[in-house]
């Protein structure tokens, strides 16, 4: 499938190893991608999020709408590692934490048809940090895709309909990604690791704060000025990746 067919991407950022620090790092990555999208004048919409009490994210899923987004961001998928002194660390020790990123393309064509009889939809109360309810009505949505067992949720909006639409968008993107991976397997005769599909088996990048250095391990290239990059100045990294990484 040509990249030209993708009108947007859905990005899933999840806290990995490291507890609250991992959740804070997931929030940093979301800020990096959202600021980058803003600098490109791309539209961003949050589909689902689970925030922690100190401002991090256990998980945040968002859509970036632009036909160039997949080509630019597909190599961001994988495990991102951070090395720094956490805000929660009183002894001044450097911790290593991780967050995972999946980048899922969304097609211009309606290639994934989800039949109502293939889904189980549940509604529940949206919860905020510390388990407090965002509202008292059952506006959050959980959709189970019965043929595959995939489960998606959305609770960012204040009504069931919008949360249902968001959850269906996430489900459609995940099903499309499964379809793409299956096509790759059929073409090659065996499963191939493809950068950009959300595979998370090994780290792709390290953010080393004490040395003010970001290193991408796939191309063995480093950059300084971590804060600027996390503020969305990501173009030089993306250009270098696009030039040096060849998809299998």
RALIN-V592701 format. One record per residue. N is the residue number from 1. RES is the residue in three letters. SS is DSSP state (alpha for helix, beta for strand, coil for the rest). PSI is psi in whole degrees, 0 to 359 (* if undefined). D_CENTER is the distance of its C-alpha to the mean C-alpha in Angstrom with 2 decimals. Layout:
n,res,ss,psi,d_center
N,RES,SS,PSI,D_CENTER
N,RES,SS,PSI,D_CENTER
This chain:
n,res,ss,psi,d_center
1,UNK,coil,130,21.25
2,UNK,coil,146,21.40
3,UNK,alpha,339,18.54
4,UNK,alpha,340,20.83
5,UNK,alpha,354,20.15
6,UNK,beta,121,16.55
7,UNK,beta,343,16.66
8,UNK,beta,175,13.03
9,UNK,beta,150,9.42
10,UNK,beta,124,6.85
11,UNK,beta,131,3.21
12,UNK,beta,120,2.13
13,UNK,beta,126,3.51
14,UNK,beta,140,6.94
15,UNK,beta,138,10.33
16,UNK,coil,235,12.29
17,UNK,coil,133,15.95
18,UNK,coil,7,17.71
19,UNK,alpha,228,17.93
20,UNK,alpha,325,17.91
21,UNK,alpha,322,17.38
22,UNK,alpha,322,14.10
23,UNK,alpha,321,13.03
24,UNK,alpha,321,14.46
25,UNK,alpha,321,12.64
26,UNK,alpha,321,9.19
27,UNK,alpha,323,10.90
28,UNK,alpha,318,12.10
29,UNK,alpha,320,8.92
30,UNK,alpha,318,8.03
31,UNK,alpha,320,11.69
32,UNK,alpha,313,11.65
33,UNK,alpha,322,9.37
34,UNK,alpha,320,11.20
35,UNK,alpha,323,14.47
36,UNK,alpha,315,14.05
37,UNK,alpha,319,13.55
38,UNK,alpha,321,16.55
39,UNK,alpha,334,18.56
40,UNK,coil,359,18.22
41,UNK,coil,38,19.14
42,UNK,coil,148,16.20
43,UNK,beta,134,15.62
44,UNK,beta,137,12.55
45,UNK,beta,126,12.50
46,UNK,beta,129,10.82
47,UNK,beta,327,10.92
48,UNK,beta,146,10.76
49,UNK,beta,149,10.86
50,UNK,beta,101,12.95
51,UNK,beta,149,14.51
52,UNK,coil,171,16.97
53,UNK,coil,339,20.54
54,UNK,coil,15,20.26
55,UNK,coil,2,17.37
56,UNK,coil,185,14.34
57,UNK,beta,125,11.47
58,UNK,beta,325,11.52
59,UNK,beta,141,8.37
60,UNK,beta,131,6.94
61,UNK,beta,129,5.76
62,UNK,beta,157,7.13
63,UNK,beta,134,9.05
64,UNK,beta,120,10.66
65,UNK,beta,106,14.11
66,UNK,coil,142,16.00
67,UNK,coil,344,17.42
68,UNK,coil,351,16.71
69,UNK,alpha,318,12.95
70,UNK,alpha,314,12.32
71,UNK,alpha,323,15.12
72,UNK,alpha,323,13.99
73,UNK,alpha,359,10.31
74,UNK,alpha,334,10.52
75,UNK,alpha,4,11.64
76,UNK,alpha,351,8.72
77,UNK,coil,133,7.59
78,UNK,beta,195,9.31
79,UNK,beta,124,10.66
80,UNK,beta,133,11.17
81,UNK,beta,138,14.48
82,UNK,beta,140,16.32
83,UNK,beta,113,20.09
84,UNK,beta,172,21.78
85,UNK,coil,113,24.06
86,UNK,coil,157,22.11
87,UNK,coil,334,23.38
88,UNK,coil,359,24.38
89,UNK,coil,120,26.46
90,UNK,coil,341,30.14
91,UNK,coil,0,31.59
92,UNK,coil,18,29.90
93,UNK,coil,146,28.37
94,UNK,coil,130,25.40
95,UNK,beta,154,22.61
96,UNK,beta,124,19.93
97,UNK,beta,167,16.58
98,UNK,beta,160,13.19
99,UNK,beta,148,9.49
100,UNK,beta,145,7.26
101,UNK,beta,131,4.29
102,UNK,beta,138,4.46
103,UNK,beta,114,5.68
104,UNK,beta,122,8.15
105,UNK,beta,150,11.27
106,UNK,beta,125,13.38
107,UNK,beta,149,17.07
108,UNK,coil,323,19.89
109,UNK,coil,149,22.06
110,UNK,coil,78,21.87
111,UNK,coil,337,21.60
112,UNK,coil,115,20.28
113,UNK,coil,122,22.85
114,UNK,coil,112,22.22
115,UNK,coil,143,25.64
116,UNK,alpha,325,26.35
117,UNK,alpha,356,28.29
118,UNK,alpha,2,25.32
119,UNK,beta,150,23.38
120,UNK,beta,122,24.17
121,UNK,beta,126,23.15
122,UNK,beta,145,23.58
123,UNK,beta,140,23.70
124,UNK,beta,173,23.64
125,UNK,coil,132,23.73
126,UNK,coil,136,20.64
127,UNK,beta,149,20.66
128,UNK,coil,193,19.83
129,UNK,alpha,136,20.02
130,UNK,alpha,9,22.85
131,UNK,alpha,4,23.06
132,UNK,coil,143,24.75
133,UNK,beta,134,24.57
134,UNK,coil,320,23.02
135,UNK,coil,168,25.68
136,UNK,coil,358,28.33
137,UNK,coil,156,27.73
138,UNK,coil,79,25.64
139,UNK,coil,339,23.02
140,UNK,beta,148,19.88
141,UNK,beta,136,19.24
142,UNK,beta,125,18.48
143,UNK,beta,127,18.78
144,UNK,beta,124,19.82
145,UNK,beta,106,20.21
146,UNK,coil,319,23.55
147,UNK,coil,329,23.92
148,UNK,coil,342,20.77
149,UNK,coil,3,20.24
150,UNK,beta,138,16.59
151,UNK,beta,129,15.97
152,UNK,beta,154,13.64
153,UNK,beta,161,14.29
154,UNK,beta,135,14.33
155,UNK,coil,13,16.46
156,UNK,coil,332,15.72
157,UNK,coil,169,18.73
158,UNK,coil,9,22.35
159,UNK,coil,156,23.51
160,UNK,alpha,319,22.99
161,UNK,alpha,312,22.98
162,UNK,alpha,320,20.05
163,UNK,alpha,324,17.94
164,UNK,alpha,317,19.15
165,UNK,alpha,319,18.18
166,UNK,alpha,315,14.59
167,UNK,alpha,321,14.49
168,UNK,alpha,325,16.23
169,UNK,alpha,316,13.78
170,UNK,alpha,314,10.94
171,UNK,alpha,316,13.72
172,UNK,alpha,317,14.98
173,UNK,alpha,321,11.89
174,UNK,alpha,322,11.74
175,UNK,alpha,321,15.49
176,UNK,alpha,320,15.53
177,UNK,alpha,321,13.39
178,UNK,alpha,318,15.96
179,UNK,alpha,317,18.66
180,UNK,alpha,317,17.67
181,UNK,alpha,322,17.59
182,UNK,alpha,321,20.88
183,UNK,alpha,320,22.38
184,UNK,alpha,318,21.66
185,UNK,alpha,319,23.31
186,UNK,alpha,324,26.23
187,UNK,alpha,322,26.76
188,UNK,alpha,341,26.84
189,UNK,coil,353,28.58
190,UNK,coil,161,26.22
191,UNK,coil,132,22.54
192,UNK,coil,146,21.05
193,UNK,coil,124,18.10
194,UNK,coil,125,16.20
195,UNK,coil,132,13.81
196,UNK,coil,359,10.83
197,UNK,coil,359,10.91
198,UNK,coil,6,8.43
199,UNK,coil,135,11.60
200,UNK,coil,27,11.47
201,UNK,coil,336,15.23
202,UNK,coil,160,15.82
203,UNK,beta,144,14.75
204,UNK,beta,336,14.18
205,UNK,beta,144,14.74
206,UNK,beta,133,16.76
207,UNK,beta,100,17.15
208,UNK,beta,102,20.82
209,UNK,coil,318,22.07
210,UNK,coil,327,25.73
211,UNK,coil,4,26.06
212,UNK,coil,50,23.91
213,UNK,beta,136,22.27
214,UNK,beta,129,18.97
215,UNK,beta,127,19.46
216,UNK,beta,116,17.59
217,UNK,coil,341,19.22
218,UNK,coil,325,18.99
219,UNK,coil,4,21.29
220,UNK,coil,50,22.91
221,UNK,beta,139,22.56
222,UNK,beta,154,22.39
223,UNK,beta,151,22.18
224,UNK,beta,183,23.55
225,UNK,coil,60,22.90
226,UNK,alpha,314,19.70
227,UNK,alpha,320,19.93
228,UNK,alpha,319,20.21
229,UNK,alpha,317,17.18
230,UNK,alpha,342,15.07
231,UNK,coil,2,16.81
232,UNK,coil,0,15.29
233,UNK,coil,70,17.98
234,UNK,coil,354,15.73
235,UNK,alpha,318,17.92
236,UNK,alpha,326,20.19
237,UNK,alpha,314,17.54
238,UNK,alpha,318,16.06
239,UNK,alpha,318,19.67
240,UNK,alpha,319,20.68
241,UNK,alpha,313,17.97
242,UNK,alpha,326,18.84
243,UNK,alpha,326,22.45
244,UNK,alpha,339,22.41
245,UNK,coil,129,19.99
246,UNK,coil,124,21.48
247,UNK,coil,142,19.69
248,UNK,coil,*,21.82
